[in-house]
Amino acid sequence: MSEGLPLIPRPIARIIERWADKRLAKPEHKTTLIRQRIYILPTRHGIIFCIMLLLILTGSINYENSAGYLLTFLLTGIGFLGMIHTHQNLNHLTLDAIAAKPVYAGQCAKFPVRISRENNKEHFNVVLQSRLSEKTSFNLFKNESESITDIPLTSKTRGMLQLGKIKVFTEFPLGLFHAWSWVEIDSRCLIYPAPESHLQPLKLSGENAGNKKVEVNGNDDFTSIRDYQKGDSPGQLAWKAIARSGKLQSKLFTGEAGNEIWLRWDDLAYHINTEQRLSILCHWILECDHKGLNYGLDIPGKIIQPASGLHHKNDTLKALALFSPVKHEQPYKNT
Amino acid sequence: MNSHIKIHETSEFWVLLPLFLVIIPHFPRLPSWVVVLLPVFFIWRLMTIKQPGLSPGKLLLVCIALLSISGIFLHYGTIFGRTAGTSLLCTLLGIKLLESNQQRDYMLLITLATFIIVTNFLFSQSIITVIYMLLMVILLTVSMISINQGNTVVPLKSRFKLASALVAQALPFMLILFVLFPRIPGALWQLPDDKNAAITGLSDTMSPGNISRLVQSDAIAFRVKFDTDIPEQHKLYWRGLILWYFNGQEWSQGNPNQTRQATLEAFSHRVEYTVTLEPHNKKWLFALDMPGKHAEDIIYDNNYLLRSKKTIESIHQYSLESYLNYRIGHSLSRWEQDAGLSLPVNSNTKTIALGEKWRNSFKNPEEIINHALQHFNRENFIYSMEPPLTPGFDPVDTFLFDTRKGFCEHYASSFTLLMRAAGIPARVVLGYQGGTLNPLNNYMTIRQGDAHAWSEVWLNNRGWVRIDPTAAIAPERIELNLNAALHQNDARPLYMHFNNGLLKQIRFYWDAIDNSWKQWVIAYDASIQKELLSSIINKKINYHDIIVMLIFSISIVAFTITLLITKPLVFSKQDPAQKLYIKFCQKMARKGLVKAAHEGPQDFAYRAEKEFPEKKSTIEFFIKLYINSHYRSRHNIEQINKMKKLIRNL
């Protein structure tokens, strides 16, 4: 954990964490915090509170002050109950992962976690934090059946980003105790390569070497208008036609009328490395999609036939994200 | 962990409020400049909520802090001790407040506020103070919750509910720990001498006007619980001090009597009673005239006066036996002879001359005494709480021959001086006379208003005999009380005007509550604890037993409360939809349609719909919601509310 535990030197905190790891349940889609996996220690304020109790107790003993005794013992009770309530603020919470929306590398991936509980107890200021993430907190009010909180995690490289172990902790209500639990929820987020537009722009005619020659002169140069189909890009919408007819219509461009573009790994200059290639391809996909073209993807180990639409875009981007160079190195070199 | 988190703006007021409220009871005790300064700090702090630019810089704060601390040092000459320490704490709270805007700072402020609550108890442990401070603890708990609520705002109502629940759940802990935490007798260190502690009570000197000033106070001096029959009102003389030395203006103790005491000869049954003495910062103890047997920790003075071994700074209980008819001082020692006959030099000469005249004109001391008392009675002397001032070097002469209007101290003083001049050894006794019996609990309350002064004279064969000259001039004072003795038009202390009818009854109730509080809570100490616990387990108890009892009881309480919090009772956990379904079945059964054991909700609903076609849609909808909620576990408060409405329509 980036912050460690309160009042505990880092090395000891690490030992505690290693010990707790052994008790950690296998990654599951859904985890309920149970007593056996909730740990609790006093905070710095908890220790100060304790010292204060000792001081006023000594004062009460010395001055034989009954009201002082009453106050000391009342506060002792409140401190103890603060511990129970802090523990209860975590106990029986169920954390359950919701599918995370894919993002491009470098963007902030958000892992939504749904928090629910069996009874109707209130939970306040429970904090979620993964190894690298910022803290996010949530509340569960009465009559609120669940709360959904995003754990933000900055993605560095493409691929499948695992949420990994997260720490759930709270110091509510009194801040005297720090109760926490480590949970491993099986939540992953697809990270697409970051689009790269400068290294090699998409050339839509000539050497881009589709099987057929592609002629795309601009957005206005469309051939026909047809009814909107699911998957058409917003850039394709024929606004004038929509205004006239009152229903959604899309423009069909020259290139689309039967021409296809292949986005090929091998079309890229040889000095460009794997990750840069993926980034360039990513940018190309986005550009093609924006223009509503039919495009196919040809990368080592995976060939996706030309098509268009949202699903196709996602499929191609996923192929880029999960591209594994090691597996395909050999056949690639041979060609 | 969240130390750097700023607290939410809307919560700030609720964090500041209890900090201010805890210092309010201190205001009468603080130097006036501190009383002015503290609200200024709070208003300043409140203004910075809206305009953060107004918050003072580090340098300014350090200057304010240094100035305030040196101000307190200059005012008291110290920064320790009760009042100086309290002023310092309150000022520090105000200064710390100005630079506080983070969670960490506020936690520190709450700690400071708790210390200030404790310092309040050094001045007052009354039931009102303690209830007020309990409310403060709830408010401080609200503060702690507000500080730890994070970025979101927990509704104020929820914060109050949670804080009250925390305090309520903590009460059993408080009770168990209070009763069973082993009490250690005696102080660990001495209380720093605090000259500012002003407690109303008798002083060890007597001059004209100081008792009549004291009786203006309604404060309780002590309470008495009699184990034997309660003596008649006019025999209730509570002895406290003996004044031997008179300088012409003021009576004082002089050098304490070095003569060894003679034994007490008792002629009547003994009276057994327990005194609960309010703290008066002195060592003397009051006893019914005349105490015999006493506990070990009480010193028996040579004049049958009782002294505690340490200053009475907290409420103190002691049990005594007294005899109403007795003889002390069978023989007079040389010291007593000298001190009991000594006269002031060059003052009150007319009084001394009168005494000497009586000495020559009467045969024996008894006649002189009677004549003196008749003199007060015959010569138009008036008993008054507001006597004319008797300035000058001869206050007794002025009173006896001029003003003739006085309170008990005037009569005791002049009578004692007359006796000495007439050759009868005499001394002034200070204490209380009478008391009010509370019929609700049979406790007798002796207030400062019962303060009294009388004389003791030494007679051959009879020893020291109590003579109360006030009884000769105002017998109602002794037979009843001060109020009855005062003239109709005479000025009275305020409290006497509220002492009749319903108000008197309320006073008795309040007195009974106050008394129980003092007997059971404030006076609870090592000896009472031992006594109480011994009576529970029926054997003599030691510290080991107390600790075992404490651990045992606190474990049970902790376990029970934890269980109650973590596992709410079963019925409250039941699915609300299920409850409503049971209600539905009961309603149907009342209409003659009983659900068979094998029947599921769907089948039962079909049957019900056939039976009551006019309610078909309602039943259908209800069952649909129930199945949705119970079997598909879609808990939704709206659905439940809908179901409730439907069932009402059935």
Interface residues (C-beta under 8 A of the other chain):
Chain A: E3 P6 T43 R44 H45 I48 F49 M52 L55 I56 T58 G59 S60 I61 N62 Y63 E64 N65 S66 A67 G68 Y69 L70 L71 T72 F73 L74 L75 T76 G77 I78 F80 L81 G82 I84 H85 Q88 N91 E118 N119 E122 F124 N125 V127 S137 N139 N143 S145 F169 E171 F172 P173 L174 G175 H178
Chain B: M1 N2 S3 Q103 R104 M107 L108 T111 T114 F115 I117 V118 F121 L122 Q125 T129 V130 M133 L134 V137 T141 M144 I145 I147 N148 Q149 G150 N151 T152 V154 S158 L162 L166 V167 Q169 A170 L171 P172 F173 M174 L177 F178 F181 R183 I184 A187 L188 W189 L191 E313 S314 V521 I522 A523 Y524 D525 A558 I561 T562 I565 T566 P568 K573 H635 N636 I637
